Amino acid sequence: MEFNHVPVLLGPCLEGLAIDPAGTYLDGTAGGAGHSQEIAKRLTTGRLISLDQDPDAVAVATERLKGLPARVVQANFREAARVLDELEIPAIQGALLDLGVSSHQLDDAERGFSYHADAPLDMRMSQQGPTAADLVNTLDREELTRILREYGEEPYAWQIAGKIVKVRQDEPILTTMQLAEVIASAMPPAERRKNKNPARRSFQAIRIAVNGELDALNEGMEVIFSRLAPGGRFCIITFHSLEDRLVKQKFRRWAQACTCPPEQPVCTCGGVPKARLITRKPIEADDAEREVNRRSRSAKLRVLEKL
């Protein structure tokens, strides 16, 4: 199976994790094992647990991590606690999440993530559960609008949702190209001319909804942080503003001492911070990386250390 994966922000991730060769690490998004390989290579008596919900990624990562102190498990990173319990690992020294769609998922047209090639409208990372076609053909206009607006920040959400509902009355929308055409046709001509990928925001929104990505991220961050040992590092790479905002807010909350309401003049909670921010601002790819890896252009890395 062809599974190209150029790890994004690799150097800053390895630096951010501050790897202890005897430590136990978690890569919650194995993908093509690009990050996993480099983490595992730096371990001696330590070990790496690499998770991915995509069976294709699990097969590839297992092959690529052969001979290294690593174990690959098929699971969403929100299930990290269960996996660590089963492996009898009470705490970890570091964790990495590389969010978003892997290059392989986008490049494999049959997976239905891309609006550049015609394929069944699928978008499931785990290859289980309801597909994008199920959502597009069953949800009402209000719910479709909410998804497009919340997850895609799509200004024409109401118009696109209306067009989807109208078109599917005559025939179901079953392929990526069908959906891309419906989306484009709902936009004003000037917007279509200006925006070379008018379906981009909507495809992102539907993919997030199909995979429950923001819920998984929210839950997964809590679970993984709870298993970090004191001094353990947590690195998260995001690819759009919704993810980055969620990570930023969560990291900031853990790094805050006081949890009293802002309008309260004197602190009464006696809170102590649970973590410290290693990165005040996100790390972004330099020009050289952006040049060779298009995927890195929207990537942002945030790093936290548990106290």
Disulfide bonds with the S-S distance in Angstrom:
none
